[in-house]
Amino acid sequence: MRGRGLLMALDLGRDVGSRIVDDARDAGLLLNSPRPASLRFMPALTTSVGEIDEMLGTLEALLAKTLRS
């Protein structure tokens, strides 16, 4: 992970960023992949801890599914 404030990036180690972005959108989560092997998170400054916890749960499931294959 790298970032400043709420702007964060995650290096995936594999070129699966666009696939995770598509799956995340289907799950109601908006992310982007500025590079093939990274994800970028840009939550609003008013994001609650509960919303971040929900996002992390969704993201964890997506990463497990995608990186397992």
N, C-alpha and C positions, 0 to 999 in steps of 0.2 A: 504494500500500500504506500502511496505517496500522496501528498496534497497539502492544502492550507485551508483552515476553516472547515466549511462543509464541502468544499470542492475536493473530491478525492478521485484517485485513479487506482485501478487494480490491474497488475500485470498477470496475465493468465498462463504464460509459458507456452501456449499453443495458439494457432490462428483460428480461434473459434468465436471471436468477439461478435461478429455479425449474426451468427446462429443464436448466441445467447441473447442478443438484443431482440431478435425476432420472437424468441420464446418468452422473454420477459414482457414484451408488448402484449402477447396473447394472455399473459397472467395479470395484466393491468399495471405493470411496472415500466416506467420510462427510463431508459438508459441510453447511452450512445457508446460507440466504439470508434474512437478517433484513430486507432491503429488496429490491425487485424488481431493482435494478441493482447488487447487491453480494453478495459471498460472504464467509463467516466461517469461519476455520480455528481449531480448538481442540484441537491435539494434546496427548496426554499428556506430562507432563514427562519421561517415560522414553523418548520417541521418539528413535530413532537417526538419525544423519546419513543413513545408507543409506535408511531409511524415508522421510525427507523428500525425498531425491532421487527415489525411486520415485514419491511423491505428485506432485512437480512435473512429472515426465515424463507421468504420466497426465493431470494438470490441463492441461498445455500442449496435449496432443492434443485434449482436450475443448473447450478454448477456441478452438483453431484451427477445429475442425469447426463449432462453434456460431456463432462470430462471422463466419465466412465466409458463412454462409447469410443 
